[in-house]
Amino acid sequence: MNLEGIIFSVMCSQCTKLLNLSQLQLRHFNINLRRRHVMRLATFNVENMFERPAAMNLPTLKDGEPFLEDYYRLLKLIGKQQYSNADKEQMLDIMKRNKGLLTVDKSDYIRLRVIRGKFLKKSRGGPVEIIANGRGEWIGWFELVPDIIKETAIENTGRVIRDVNADVFCFIEVEDPSHLTTLTVQ
């Protein structure tokens, strides 16, 4: 689980200076400055809360390592200014290992995106070839295929967020605000 929660407990008088909040704003959080209560601040990175790469959503990290290594190697190879025959052969070998990547540009874990130019040549009945001779001949990339996080994992994360019981909660890398609404409702 990608839990990067940091909880801060600070005295309210220090907090007003730190956060540059007025007394009126702090009242919104039900904090009385005269009594020097502790305010709990928390941050949580929700980037991968609802969706993460399928290779990272397998039962164990070790199960996904081969796909992550293939992905990393492909990125390194396509980043070269010139592709040698050995580079092309290595890319084809990796793509063959990931069923579907050569035929439909997508395996269960890695996807090829070609925006402009040609990277592969797919002949009927013939072998697939890499026709780009370097990075400058095409625009595209490999990406990890996303997968939806299991409901139990999302619920457990929600429990952790609830149990932190922070006065102020800051969510980081919120890709879709509707996800937070869904979490709040449930």
N, C-alpha and C positions, 0 to 999 in steps of 0.2 A: 504494500500500500504506500502511496506517495504522500506521507504525512510529514509536512514541514511546518508544524505548529510551534510558535514561540509565544510564550505567555509572559507578560510583564506585569509586575505589581509595583506601582509607584504611589507615593503620597500625592494627594490631589494638588497640593500647593506646588509641588515640583512638576506635576503633569500640566498645569496651566501654562507654565513657562515652556516646557518641552513641546507641547502641541499647539501653543499659541491660541488657546481656547479662552473665550470669555466666560464669566460666571454664569451668564444666561445659557450659553451652549452646554456647559457642564450640568446645569439643572435638568436638561433634556435627558441625561443619563442617570437621573435620580441620585445625584451626588451632592452632598452638603459640604461646601468648602470649609465652613467654620469648624467642623468636627474632625477634619483630617482623616477621612475614610480612605481605604485602599481602593483604587480603581484597577480592575483587571482588563488589560488590553491583550488581544490575541490576533495573530495573523495566520492565514491558512492558504496555501497554494492549491487552487482547485483546477489547475490546467488539465490533469488527467483523472479527474474525479468521475466523469461519466463515460469517457472514451479514452483508450490508450492503444498503442500499437499492438496488433494481435500477437506478435512475437513476444511481447512482454505480458501477455494475459494468459499464458499457459500455466498449467499446474505448478511448475517450478521454473525458476530462472534458467536453470541448466537446459530445460527443454527448448527454450527459445534462443539460446546462445548461438547455435549454428546459423540461424536465419539472420541474427544481428551481425554476426561476423561476415556473412555473405553481403549484407547490405553495406556495411562499412567498407569492405574491400571494393565493391562496385563503385561507391562514391570516390574512393581514392583513384581508381583506374580511370573513370570518366573525367576526372579533373585534370588529367595530363594534357599538355598542349599537343603532343603527338602520341598516337597509339601505335605501338609496335605490334608485330604479328603475335608476339607472346602475350601482350596485353589483351588483344582481341580474343585470343584463344582462352585466356583465363576468364574474361568476361563471359564468353559463351559457355564455358564449363560451369560457372556459377549459375548462369541463367538456366541451364539444363537441369541442374540440381533442384531448382525451384520451379516445379511443374506449373506450366501455364505462362511463365514469364516470357518464353520465346514465342509462343503461339498467339496469346491474347494480351500480352504486355502486363499480365497480372498473375501472381501466384497467391497463395493464401496469406503470405506475409510481406511480399515486396511487390511494388507496382512501378512500371516504367512510364514516365510522362515524356512525350516528345511534342514540343510546341512548334518548332520550326526546323526545317532541314530533315535529313534522313540519318537515322542511326543504324537501323537494321534493314536488311533486304530479305524478304520472305518469298522464296520461289515455290511454285506448286511442285511437290514431289522432290524438290531439291533441298539442300541444307540451308539453314538460316545463316546469313553472314552479317558481320558488322561492317558497314560500308563507310562509316565516318572514320576519317584518319586522324582526328584530333578534336579537342574541345571547341575549336572555333568553327567547325562545320555543322554544328547542330545546337539547338537550344532545347534543353530538357534535363531530366533528373530521375533518380530513383527515389522512392519514398516508401515508408513503412505503411502497410495497410492497417487502418484503424479497426478496432473492435469495441463493442459496447461492454462496459464493465458490468459484472454480475450484480444483480439487485442486492444481494446480501452484503457485498463489499460496500456499496453505496450507503446502505442502512447502517452498517458499522461505522463508517466515516461520519455519518450524521449523528450517531450516538456520541462519538468522541467530541464533535463540535458542541453538542448540547451539554455534555458533562464538563467541558471547560468552563462553562458558565461565565463568560466574559461580559463585562459591561460594554466594551467596544470591540467589535470584530471586524477585521480588515481582510477581505478576500482578494487574493492576488491571481492574476492571469485568468480572469473570468472570460471565457471565450463566447459564452452565450448566457446573457442575464436570465433567460427563461429557465435555465438549469437551477439557478438559485431559488427562483420562485417555486419550482417543483420540490426542491429540498425543503423549503420552508413549509409548504402545504402538507407534506407528508410527515 
